[in-house]
Amino acid sequence: MADILEVYTVNAFVADNQGGNMAGVVLNADGLKVAQMQRIAADLAFSETAFILKSKKANYKVRFFTPTEEVNFCGHATVGVFATLFHTKRVEPGNYTQETKAGLLAVEVSSEGRITMDQATPQFGEELTAEAVAPLFGIQAEDILSTGLPVKVVSTGLADIIVPVCDESVLNALQPDFAAINAFSKQHKAMAIHAFALTPTESDISARCRNFAPRVGINEESATGSAAGALASYLHVYQGGKYRYLFEQGEILNRRSLLSAKVDSSEHGIERVAVGGLSDKPQRIPYRLAEEATP
C-alpha cells in the first residue's frame, strides 16, 4: 500500500506576511530512501524540499533536495522546517540544533515564530573577474568594477559567487543567460550566482539581491538564506564596520522577501553567521507516495 506522508508548504522570509520563498517540508521522512526523497522533491517542484529525520547528534536531522539533486544546506527551507514544527506545536520557542550535510547548526525559534539559523563559518574562495561575469547578465564590466568590490566565491554552507553591481536599476535590468550561468557555476564549483546592489545609507535595507541557480534547477529564487549568510560575511569583510544586515530579494518575481543577517567576529575573524526571518502559516497538502514497481 502507498504511504501517506505528512507534507507541508510554507513561504519563508515573508515581508508583511506576503511573498517569501516556498519550501516543501516532509515531517515523517524516516524510512524514505534517497531516491524517494528526490522523487518527492521533483513532484513538489519547489526550489527546495526539506525532509525531517531522527538524529543521534541533534534535535533533528534535515536533508535538503532541489527538484534535481540533494544539497548540503538550504536557508529558506530551514526556516520552513522550524516554522512548520512551531506552528504544528511540535516545538516551543527555544534553541535547537539540526544535523545537516553542512554541519551541526543551531536554530532559534522566537515566541513570534521568527526562525534564526546559524550557518557554517564562511569560507572565501577564488576572486573572479568582472569581465568574465558581466556577459552572463548582459551588462558591462564597469557596472561591476565601479562598486570597488570584488566578485568572490563565498560559502556559509553552499558556495555562491557574490557579484556586486553599481545600482538597483542595473540589478533589475539583468538579463541572465541561464545556460552560461549554469556552465560558469559548475566551472567555479559554486551553487549559484548572487548579485546585489547596495542601497542608500539612509535605507533600512542593506542591499537588494537576486539569486540565480540553474545548476540545481532554479533559474531565479525569491529568497536565499544561505546566500544571505555569504553576502553578510562578504560585506563584513569588504565593506567593513557592520554586523547586522537586512536584505531584500524577490521583488522582480513579485515575491518580496526580507532576510536579516548577523555576523560576529573577533581579531581572529568571523566566528558566527546567523540568518533569520518569518514565514506564513504552513499548509498541509495531500501527498501519497506511490508504491515502487517490483520486477
C-alpha positions in Angstrom: 0.0 0.0 0.0 1.2 3.5 -0.8 2.4 5.5 2.2 0.7 8.8 3.2 3.3 11.4 4.1 2.8 14.5 6.3 3.8 17.2 3.8 3.5 20.9 4.2 4.2 24.0 2.1 5.4 27.2 3.7 6.7 30.6 2.5 9.9 31.5 4.3 11.3 35.0 4.7 8.0 36.7 4.1 7.6 40.5 4.2 4.4 41.7 5.9 3.2 38.1 5.7 3.4 38.1 1.9 6.0 37.0 -0.7 8.8 34.9 0.6 10.1 31.6 -0.9 8.0 28.5 -0.9 9.5 25.3 0.5 8.2 21.8 0.9 8.6 20.2 4.3 8.1 16.4 4.9 7.8 15.8 8.7 7.8 12.0 8.8 10.7 11.2 6.5 12.3 8.4 8.4 12.4 5.3 6.3 12.4 7.1 3.0 15.1 6.2 0.5 17.2 8.9 -1.1 15.6 8.1 -4.5 12.2 8.6 -2.9 13.1 11.9 -1.4 14.4 13.1 -4.8 11.2 12.0 -6.5 9.1 13.8 -3.9 11.2 17.0 -4.4 10.7 16.7 -8.1 7.0 16.1 -7.8 6.5 19.1 -5.5 8.8 21.2 -7.8 9.7 23.9 -5.2 13.2 25.3 -5.2 13.9 23.1 -2.1 12.1 20.5 -0.1 13.3 19.5 3.4 13.0 16.1 4.9 13.0 15.8 8.7 14.5 12.7 10.2 15.6 11.5 13.7 19.1 12.3 14.7 21.5 11.0 17.4 23.5 14.2 17.2 20.9 16.9 17.2 17.2 17.6 17.8 16.6 16.8 14.1 18.4 15.6 11.0 17.4 17.6 7.9 18.1 16.7 4.3 17.5 19.2 1.5 16.6 18.5 -2.1 16.1 20.7 -5.1 14.0 19.2 -8.0 17.2 17.8 -9.4 19.6 17.0 -6.6 20.4 16.9 -2.9 22.2 20.0 -1.5 24.1 20.3 1.8 22.1 23.1 3.2 19.2 25.4 2.5 18.4 28.6 4.4 14.8 29.2 3.4 13.9 25.5 3.8 15.4 25.6 7.3 13.1 28.5 8.2 10.3 26.4 6.7 11.2 23.4 8.7 11.2 25.1 12.1 8.3 27.3 11.3 6.3 24.2 10.4 7.4 22.5 13.6 6.5 25.6 15.6 3.1 26.2 14.0 2.1 22.5 14.3 3.0 22.6 18.1 5.9 20.2 17.8 8.4 22.7 19.1 8.1 25.6 21.6 10.1 28.8 21.5 13.7 28.0 22.3 17.0 26.8 21.0 17.5 23.7 18.8 20.1 22.0 16.7 19.8 20.5 13.2 22.1 17.9 11.7 22.8 18.8 8.1 25.4 17.9 5.5 26.9 21.4 6.1 27.4 20.5 9.8 25.6 20.7 13.1 23.9 24.0 13.1 22.0 25.9 15.9 18.4 27.3 15.3 16.5 29.7 17.5 12.7 29.8 17.5 11.2 33.0 18.9 7.8 33.4 20.6 6.5 35.2 17.4 7.8 32.4 15.2 10.9 34.1 13.8 13.5 31.5 12.9 17.1 32.4 13.2 19.7 29.8 12.0 23.4 29.6 12.4 25.4 28.9 9.3 28.8 27.4 8.7 31.8 29.7 9.3 32.4 31.4 6.0 34.9 30.1 3.5 36.2 32.6 1.0 37.2 31.1 -2.3 38.6 32.5 -5.6 38.2 36.0 -6.9 36.7 36.2 -10.4 36.9 39.0 -13.0 34.2 41.4 -13.8 35.0 40.8 -17.5 34.1 37.1 -17.1 30.9 37.7 -15.2 29.3 40.7 -16.9 28.4 38.9 -20.2 26.4 36.3 -18.2 23.9 39.1 -17.4 24.1 41.4 -20.5 25.9 44.2 -18.6 29.3 45.9 -18.8 32.2 45.1 -16.7 32.2 48.7 -15.5 28.8 48.1 -13.9 30.6 45.7 -11.5 34.0 47.4 -11.3 32.6 50.8 -10.3 31.4 49.3 -7.0 35.0 48.9 -5.9 34.1 45.5 -4.5 35.3 42.1 -5.7 33.5 39.2 -7.4 34.1 36.5 -4.9 33.1 32.9 -4.2 31.8 32.7 -0.6 30.3 29.8 1.3 28.5 29.5 4.6 27.3 26.0 3.7 26.8 26.4 0.0 29.2 28.2 -2.4 27.8 31.3 -4.1 29.5 33.7 -6.5 28.9 37.1 -5.0 28.5 39.8 -7.7 28.2 43.5 -6.8 26.5 45.8 -9.3 26.5 49.6 -9.2 22.9 50.3 -8.5 19.4 48.9 -8.3 18.5 49.9 -11.9 21.3 47.7 -13.2 20.3 44.9 -10.8 16.7 45.0 -12.0 17.8 45.1 -15.7 20.0 42.0 -15.6 19.3 39.6 -18.5 20.6 36.3 -17.2 21.9 33.7 -19.7 20.9 30.6 -17.7 22.9 28.1 -19.8 26.0 30.3 -19.4 25.4 30.8 -15.7 25.0 27.0 -15.3 28.3 26.3 -17.0 30.1 29.1 -15.2 28.8 28.0 -11.8 30.0 24.4 -12.5 33.4 25.7 -13.6 33.9 27.5 -10.4 32.3 24.9 -8.1 29.5 27.2 -7.0 25.9 26.5 -6.4 24.6 29.9 -7.7 25.4 33.5 -8.6 24.1 36.0 -6.0 24.0 39.5 -7.4 23.4 42.6 -5.2 23.2 46.3 -5.2 23.9 48.3 -2.0 21.1 50.7 -1.0 21.4 54.3 0.1 22.8 54.6 3.6 19.5 56.0 5.0 17.6 52.9 3.9 16.7 50.2 6.4 17.6 47.7 3.7 21.3 46.9 3.4 21.2 45.6 -0.1 18.8 44.3 -2.7 19.6 40.9 -4.2 18.9 38.4 -7.0 19.9 34.8 -6.9 20.4 32.5 -10.0 20.9 28.8 -9.5 20.2 27.0 -12.8 22.9 24.5 -11.8 20.4 22.9 -9.4 17.3 23.6 -11.4 16.4 27.0 -10.0 16.7 29.8 -12.6 15.9 32.6 -10.1 14.9 32.3 -6.4 12.9 34.8 -4.4 14.7 34.3 -1.0 18.0 32.5 -0.5 19.0 32.1 3.2 22.4 30.5 2.5 23.4 33.3 0.2 22.3 35.9 2.7 24.8 34.5 5.1 27.5 34.5 2.5 26.7 38.1 1.5 26.7 39.3 5.1 30.1 37.7 5.6 31.4 39.3 2.3 30.1 42.8 3.2 31.6 42.5 6.7 35.0 41.8 5.2 35.0 44.1 2.2 32.7 46.9 3.2 33.6 46.8 6.9 32.2 48.2 10.1 28.8 46.5 10.1 27.5 43.5 11.9 23.8 43.5 11.2 22.2 43.4 7.7 18.7 43.3 6.2 18.4 42.1 2.6 15.5 42.4 0.2 15.1 39.8 -2.5 12.3 38.6 -4.9 10.7 41.9 -5.9 11.5 41.1 -9.6 9.4 37.9 -9.1 6.6 39.7 -7.3 7.5 37.8 -4.2 9.2 40.4 -2.0 11.2 38.8 0.8 13.2 40.1 3.8 16.2 38.3 5.2 18.1 39.5 8.3 21.7 38.5 8.9 24.1 38.9 11.8 27.9 38.5 11.8 30.0 38.1 15.0 33.7 38.5 14.7 36.9 39.0 16.7 40.6 39.6 15.9 40.6 36.0 14.7 38.0 36.7 12.0 34.3 35.8 11.6 33.2 33.4 14.3 29.4 33.2 13.7 27.0 33.9 11.0 23.2 33.8 11.6 20.3 34.5 9.2 16.7 34.9 10.2 13.2 35.6 9.0 9.5 35.0 9.3 7.2 32.6 7.5 3.5 32.5 6.8 1.3 29.7 8.2 2.3 26.3 6.9 -0.4 24.5 4.8 -0.7 20.7 4.8 -1.1 19.3 1.3 -2.1 15.8 0.3 0.7 13.6 -0.9 0.7 9.8 -1.3 4.0 8.1 -2.1 3.2 5.5 -4.8 4.5 2.0 -4.5 7.7 1.2 -6.3 7.2 -1.2 -9.1 8.5 -4.6 -8.4 10.4 -6.5 -11.1 
